[in-house]
Amino acid sequence: MPYSFTDKVVAITGGTDGIGKALVEALIKRGAKIATCGRNPDKLYNLQVQNVGKFLHTVVADVSREEDCKRFIDSTINTFGGIDILINNAGISMRALVKDTDLTTLKKVMDVNFWGTVYCTKFALNEIIKTNGIIVGVSSIAGYRGLPGRSGYSASKHAVNGWLEALRTELLDTGVNVMWVCPGFTTSNIRNAALNHEAKPQGESPMDEDKMMSADKCAAYIVKAIEKRKRTLVLTFTGKQTVFMNKFFPKWADKLVRKHFFKNGELVK
C-alpha cells in the first residue's frame, strides 16, 4: 500500500521560508498534522493565518539552542500525542573565504545546521521509535563536496550526513527510516541570509535564482522520497554530477569547482 500522510504527525524545523514552507504546505494538503518552528514570530503567525482550520502547530524557536529544540519537540508531542516524522530542515549558509572568516561565522553555521539536527532528533527519537517513524535531514551537495567560500556550511553538512548515517545504522532493526536529502541550488532565502565573514547576513544572493529548482518542486521530491522510505536523495543533474565526479575523479572535481566559484582569482559565487 502507498504510504499515507493522513493524520501523521510531522515536525518540520524552519518552516517559514523556502523548502521548509513548501514542505509544510505540501504535507498539510496530504492530511498530515504539522508542527513547525522558526525564529520569526511574524512569519509563523502569517503561516497560521494562511492555514486556518488546518492541523498546524507553530513554536518560536532557534534550533541552535538546545532548550528551544526541546521545547519545540515537547510541545509537538503534547499537542498531537507523538511524532511520526521529523524533518530537520532549518539551516543557514555562509559566504566568505577561510582566511577572512571570523570564527563566530563558522560556529553559528555549525550550531544551526549540525547541532540543530542533533538536538531535535535526540529529543524526538524515542517517540519516532515507538511509531516506526522517519527521520529526515535536509542536507546539501556541500555534504558530499566541500565548496569554496562555504567552508563552515560544507563542514556542517558533512557532519549531518555522517551523523545521520551512523544513526541509520544503529536503528536498522527498529523499523525507523533515516534519510538525508541533498538538494542542489534551490530558490530560497538561504543565500540572502547567509553569513558573511563577520557573521552578519550578506543580504543578497550571488546566484541567479531564476535558474534554480523551485522550493515547491524540491519539496515534492522530498515527499515522494519519504513515501518510499529512501536512504538518500540527491537532486538536480548538476548535483548528481558533482557527487559522481567528486567520488571517482576528485582532483578533476577540485578544478571544476574552483572554476565555477572563482573568476580572476576572486570568489564570485
C-alpha positions as MATLAB code, in Angstrom:
seq = 'MPYSFTDKVVAITGGTDGIGKALVEALIKRGAKIATCGRNPDKLYNLQVQNVGKFLHTVVADVSREEDCKRFIDSTINTFGGIDILINNAGISMRALVKDTDLTTLKKVMDVNFWGTVYCTKFALNEIIKTNGIIVGVSSIAGYRGLPGRSGYSASKHAVNGWLEALRTELLDTGVNVMWVCPGFTTSNIRNAALNHEAKPQGESPMDEDKMMSADKCAAYIVKAIEKRKRTLVLTFTGKQTVFMNKFFPKWADKLVRKHFFKNGELVK';
ca = [
       0.000    0.000    0.000;
       1.240    3.529   -0.717;
       2.374    5.477    2.316;
      -0.353    7.724    3.725;
       0.394   11.012    5.460;
      -3.180   11.282    6.748;
      -3.126   12.042   10.494;
       0.644   11.514   10.632;
       2.381   13.968   12.957;
       5.209   15.705   11.094;
       7.627   18.048   12.867;
       9.481   20.368   10.480;
      12.151   22.812   11.580;
      12.492   26.088    9.697;
       9.016   26.001    8.168;
       8.523   29.699    7.388;
      10.654   30.024    4.238;
      11.891   28.131    1.216;
      11.900   24.346    1.247;
      10.568   24.216    4.819;
       7.476   26.269    3.997;
       6.901   24.268    0.820;
       7.056   21.059    2.864;
       4.547   22.433    5.393;
       2.116   23.307    2.607;
       2.582   20.034    0.707;
       2.096   17.825    3.750;
      -0.898   19.749    5.110;
      -2.600   19.083    1.755;
      -1.931   15.381    2.277;
      -3.704   15.357    5.608;
      -0.725   15.468    7.964;
      -0.697   17.205   11.326;
       2.158   19.678   11.135;
       4.302   21.231   13.825;
       6.912   23.719   12.716;
       9.260   26.228   14.274;
      11.140   29.334   13.256;
      12.827   32.358   14.777;
      10.454   34.963   13.325;
       7.086   35.138   15.150;
       5.517   37.290   12.417;
       6.281   34.692    9.740;
       4.877   31.942   11.963;
       1.718   33.993   12.514;
       1.320   34.518    8.763;
       1.732   30.785    8.234;
      -1.058   30.169   10.739;
      -3.312   32.701    9.003;
      -2.701   31.016    5.649;
      -3.706   27.645    7.115;
      -6.696   28.465    9.311;
      -8.684   25.348   10.101;
      -5.752   23.020    9.386;
      -3.749   20.975   11.879;
      -0.805   23.351   12.206;
       1.099   23.995   15.426;
       3.861   26.621   15.483;
       6.572   27.396   18.002;
       9.049   30.268   18.063;
      12.423   28.550   18.386;
      16.054   28.896   17.392;
      17.374   25.415   16.615;
      20.910   26.410   17.591;
      19.649   26.489   21.193;
      19.250   23.123   22.880;
      16.459   24.330   25.165;
      14.478   25.721   22.214;
      14.701   22.403   20.384;
      13.488   20.518   23.458;
      10.597   22.949   23.871;
       9.613   22.535   20.201;
       9.663   18.739   20.345;
       7.925   18.555   23.738;
       5.255   20.997   22.553;
       4.652   18.912   19.424;
       4.230   15.735   21.474;
       1.924   17.466   23.950;
      -0.189   18.935   21.140;
      -0.521   15.923   18.855;
       0.322   12.978   21.126;
       3.527   11.887   19.420;
       5.745   12.292   16.348;
       5.781   10.106   13.237;
       8.165   12.086   11.044;
      10.878   14.613   11.869;
      12.251   16.758    9.043;
      15.376   18.643   10.084;
      15.165   21.434    7.541;
      16.337   24.597    9.342;
      19.673   25.772    8.040;
      21.944   28.708    7.433;
      24.696   29.252    4.889;
      27.778   31.458    4.665;
      29.915   33.150    2.042;
      33.474   34.061    2.947;
      36.970   32.748    2.383;
      38.549   30.897    5.295;
      41.399   33.409    5.573;
      38.889   36.250    6.059;
      36.301   34.472    8.194;
      35.679   35.245   11.837;
      35.391   32.023   13.812;
      31.977   33.190   15.019;
      30.653   32.645   11.490;
      31.786   29.023   11.466;
      30.396   28.378   14.923;
      26.977   29.865   14.122;
      26.658   27.795   10.965;
      27.631   24.606   12.790;
      25.284   25.368   15.691;
      22.260   25.734   13.399;
      22.942   23.099   10.762;
      24.568   20.308   12.760;
      23.594   20.820   16.386;
      20.037   21.827   15.449;
      19.667   18.462   13.707;
      21.233   16.610   16.633;
      19.128   18.331   19.306;
      15.756   17.857   17.605;
      16.486   14.282   16.569;
      17.699   13.300   20.019;
      14.650   14.759   21.764;
      12.207   13.199   19.260;
      13.934    9.834   18.915;
      12.028    7.769   21.485;
       8.674    8.883   20.043;
       9.788    8.115   16.498;
      10.980    4.651   17.533;
       7.514    3.993   19.024;
       5.855    4.790   15.693;
       8.454    3.094   13.426;
       8.743    6.581   12.007;
      11.023    8.540    9.741;
      13.889   10.983   10.356;
      14.934   13.279    7.521;
      17.885   15.612    7.304;
      17.778   18.290    4.606;
      21.461   18.397    3.812;
      23.228   19.638    0.674;
      25.558   18.721   -2.147;
      28.057   20.512    0.120;
      27.680   17.489    2.394;
      29.461   15.431   -0.263;
      31.764   18.045   -1.759;
      33.404   20.949    0.049;
      32.550   24.257   -1.619;
      34.889   27.276   -1.567;
      33.553   30.282    0.293;
      31.280   27.926    2.213;
      33.745   26.030    4.367;
      31.609   26.107    7.522;
      28.468   25.208    5.584;
      30.270   22.306    3.902;
      31.644   21.102    7.236;
      28.215   21.241    8.880;
      26.546   19.293    6.070;
      29.308   16.675    6.007;
      28.714   16.320    9.743;
      24.944   15.971    9.257;
      25.399   13.259    6.618;
      27.861   11.300    8.741;
      25.796   11.607   11.913;
      22.581   10.505   10.207;
      24.368    7.617    8.506;
      25.628    6.408   11.888;
      22.137    6.808   13.375;
      20.542    4.961   10.459;
      22.878    2.032   11.034;
      22.088    1.970   14.750;
      18.351    1.903   14.014;
      18.284   -0.687   11.209;
      16.428   -3.241   13.328;
      13.890   -0.813   14.817;
      11.703   -0.067   11.807;
      12.805    3.585   11.805;
      13.977    5.002    8.477;
      16.712    7.649    8.452;
      17.223    9.605    5.247;
      19.275   12.610    4.182;
      18.307   14.787    1.249;
      20.808   16.800   -0.769;
      19.178   19.439   -2.966;
      21.221   21.361   -5.470;
      20.790   25.118   -5.532;
      17.098   25.794   -4.784;
      15.219   29.094   -4.704;
      15.027   30.250   -1.086;
      16.114   32.972    1.291;
      19.154   30.979    2.445;
      21.660   32.897    0.303;
      20.318   36.306    1.330;
      20.520   35.236    4.974;
      23.936   33.625    4.508;
      26.546   34.922    6.932;
      29.491   36.965    5.729;
      32.984   36.942    7.222;
      31.746   38.971   10.211;
      28.853   36.581   10.954;
      26.285   39.080    9.617;
      23.670   38.340    6.902;
      25.074   39.245    3.479;
      21.628   40.460    2.360;
      21.957   39.429   -1.280;
      22.213   36.345   -3.443;
      25.300   35.964   -5.630;
      23.477   33.313   -7.686;
      20.881   33.530  -10.477;
      17.801   32.425   -8.525;
      15.668   32.175  -11.702;
      17.725   29.224  -12.952;
      17.298   27.176   -9.773;
      14.823   24.464   -8.833;
      11.771   25.900   -7.092;
      11.197   25.161   -3.412;
       7.822   23.587   -4.265;
       9.395   21.169   -6.738;
      12.141   20.301   -4.274;
       9.541   19.638   -1.562;
       7.607   17.357   -3.928;
      10.727   15.234   -4.482;
      11.337   15.053   -0.730;
       7.741   13.993   -0.022;
       7.990   11.224   -2.611;
      11.296   10.041   -1.120;
       9.708    9.933    2.353;
       6.849    7.849    0.945;
       9.354    5.368   -0.479;
      11.440    5.398    2.726;
      14.603    6.075    0.739;
      18.086    6.183    2.229;
      19.366    9.210    0.330;
      18.117   11.673   -2.243;
      20.433   13.765   -4.415;
      18.631   16.315   -6.574;
      19.413   18.052   -9.887;
      21.660   16.829  -12.679;
      24.447   19.151  -11.540;
      24.164   17.808   -8.000;
      24.369   14.183   -9.101;
      27.236   15.014  -11.458;
      29.126   16.751   -8.654;
      28.751   13.797   -6.277;
      29.850   11.367   -9.011;
      32.843   13.462  -10.066;
      33.995   14.019   -6.503;
      33.826   10.297   -5.733;
      35.624    8.991   -8.797;
      37.648   11.967  -10.107;
      38.352   14.149   -7.044;
      41.306   16.095   -8.476;
      39.320   16.981  -11.574;
      36.397   17.959   -9.356;
      38.701   20.324   -7.447;
      39.490   22.191  -10.663;
      35.902   22.281  -11.926;
      34.550   23.557   -8.603;
      37.310   26.171   -8.409;
      36.469   27.362  -11.933;
      32.754   27.563  -11.101;
      33.130   29.670   -7.962;
      36.080   31.898   -8.869;
      36.770   34.430  -11.617;
      40.175   36.082  -11.962;
      41.110   34.716   -8.561;
      38.084   36.291   -6.846;
      35.162   34.453   -5.250;
      32.117   35.322   -7.390;
      29.504   32.775   -6.278;
];
